[in-house]
Amino acid sequence: MPFPAPDLHIDRDAVLWSASERDRAGRPLLVLLHGYASDEADLFGISAYLPLEPVIASLRAPIPEGAGFAWFSRFTNVPGDPLAGNADAAARAVLDWLDEQPRVPTGLLGFSQGGALALQLLRLAPERFDYAVQLSGFVVKGDQPRDAELAEARVPVFWGRGTLDDAIPTASLDRTADWLPGHSSLDARIYEGMGHAISPLELGDISSFIRTNLPR
């Protein structure tokens, strides 16, 4: 069943936190955004390999699809080329959830479709985020009203992908490679022999990137 660009919401009860509410006070936040047909438990497993300073919140995408959930449905989007309105709807759902949280320094980490969403969040609200980690993902096609503002802000972005990753179309990767240098302070890494996945070497690089961009 096709999904139009809907009014989406994050399931508050499904959020996985790395710390109790009492232990979150005053700490920076890192928001995890899983990939297509997955769920909030997937990326939460890498928490042990990330810096301890940020509180981690792993969100569940709002659209049930396949064996899990999606940020934008494959039934209304070409893989690697979602409709901008659908990506905006998912990003607004995350921003609405963030509005309910204490305002603290905030980073994003997304895989595949979640990586695309991380960049879309930067485009909708560049002032809200201190950095973004975009893994095996892409940037959504088209212009956004605040793209020029994002280009001026130079938010640090880590973009990691593997040489054997064939899940994202080449055209989407080329678009991302052209777009990111002009809209971020980019740290781009390509991992030899890695497919649509996260490797131990990449986890080390991600951890170093996050640590570098935490508030001092």
Residue pairs with C-beta under 8 A, 6 or more apart in sequence:
1 75
2 73
2 75
2 76
3 63
3 72
3 73
3 75
3 76
3 86
4 76
5 83
5 85
5 86
5 88
5 89
6 89
7 89
8 62
8 63
8 89
8 90
8 92
8 93
9 62
9 93
9 96
9 97
10 59
10 60
10 62
10 93
10 94
10 96
10 97
11 60
11 62
12 97
12 100
14 39
14 40
14 59
14 60
15 40
15 57
15 58
15 59
15 60
15 97
16 40
16 41
16 44
16 56
16 57
16 58
17 24
17 55
17 56
17 57
18 44
18 47
18 55
18 56
18 57
19 27
19 55
19 56
23 55
24 55
24 102
25 102
26 104
27 53
27 54
27 55
27 104
28 53
28 54
28 55
28 104
28 105
28 106
28 107
28 130
28 214
28 215
29 54
29 55
29 56
29 57
29 101
29 104
29 105
29 106
29 107
30 50
30 54
30 55
30 56
30 57
30 106
30 107
30 108
30 109
30 210
31 57
31 58
31 59
31 94
31 98
31 106
31 107
31 108
31 109
32 40
32 43
32 44
32 47
32 56
32 57
32 58
32 59
32 109
32 110
32 114
33 43
33 59
33 61
33 71
33 94
33 108
33 109
33 110
33 111
33 114
33 115
33 117
33 118
34 40
34 42
34 43
34 58
34 59
34 60
34 61
34 68
34 69
34 110
34 111
34 114
35 42
35 110
35 111
35 112
35 113
35 114
35 115
35 136
36 65
36 66
36 68
36 70
36 71
36 74
36 112
36 113
37 65
37 66
37 67
37 68
37 69
37 70
38 61
38 68
38 69
39 60
39 61
39 68
39 69
40 58
40 59
40 60
41 58
42 68
42 111
43 58
43 109
43 111
43 114
44 56
44 58
46 198
46 203
47 56
47 58
49 203
49 204
49 206
49 207
50 56
50 203
50 206
50 207
50 210
51 207
51 210
51 211
51 214
53 211
53 214
54 107
54 210
54 214
57 101
59 94
59 97
60 69
61 68
61 69
61 70
61 71
61 90
61 113
61 114
62 69
62 71
62 90
62 93
63 69
63 70
63 71
63 72
63 73
64 70
65 73
65 74
70 113
71 87
71 90
71 113
71 114
71 116
71 117
72 82
72 83
72 86
72 87
72 89
72 90
72 113
73 86
76 83
76 86
77 83
77 86
79 167
79 168
79 169
80 138
80 168
80 169
80 171
80 172
81 141
81 169
81 171
81 172
82 113
82 116
82 140
84 140
84 141
84 142
84 144
87 116
87 117
87 120
87 140
88 120
88 124
90 117
90 120
91 117
91 120
91 121
91 123
91 124
92 124
94 117
94 121
95 121
95 124
95 125
95 128
98 106
98 128
105 130
105 214
105 215
106 128
106 129
106 130
107 129
107 130
107 131
107 132
107 133
107 210
107 213
108 118
108 121
108 122
108 129
108 131
108 132
108 133
109 118
109 132
109 133
109 135
109 206
109 210
110 116
110 117
110 118
110 132
110 133
110 134
110 135
110 137
111 135
111 136
111 137
111 198
112 135
112 136
112 137
112 167
112 168
112 196
113 137
114 137
115 133
115 134
115 135
115 136
115 137
115 138
116 134
116 137
116 138
116 139
116 140
118 132
118 133
118 134
118 137
119 132
119 134
119 137
119 138
119 139
119 140
119 157
119 180
120 140
121 128
121 129
121 132
122 129
122 132
122 150
122 155
122 157
122 183
122 184
123 140
123 144
123 146
123 147
123 150
123 183
124 144
124 146
125 146
126 146
126 149
126 150
126 153
126 155
127 153
129 155
130 155
130 156
130 213
130 214
130 215
131 155
131 156
131 157
131 158
131 209
131 210
131 213
132 155
132 156
132 157
132 158
132 184
133 157
133 158
133 160
133 206
133 209
133 210
134 157
134 158
134 159
134 160
135 159
135 160
135 161
135 198
135 202
135 206
136 160
136 161
136 162
136 165
136 167
136 168
136 196
136 197
136 198
137 159
137 168
137 176
138 168
138 172
138 173
138 175
138 176
139 172
139 175
139 176
139 179
139 180
141 175
144 150
147 183
150 183
150 184
151 182
151 183
154 184
154 185
155 184
155 185
156 184
156 185
156 187
156 209
156 212
156 213
157 180
157 184
157 185
157 186
157 187
158 187
158 188
158 189
158 205
158 206
158 209
159 176
159 180
159 186
159 187
159 188
159 189
160 188
160 189
160 190
160 191
160 198
160 202
160 205
160 206
161 168
161 173
161 189
161 190
161 191
161 194
162 190
162 191
162 192
162 193
162 194
162 195
162 196
162 197
162 199
163 190
163 191
163 192
163 193
163 194
164 193
164 194
164 195
165 194
165 195
165 196
165 197
166 195
166 196
167 195
167 196
168 196
177 188
180 186
180 188
187 209
189 202
189 205
191 199
191 201
191 202
194 202
198 206
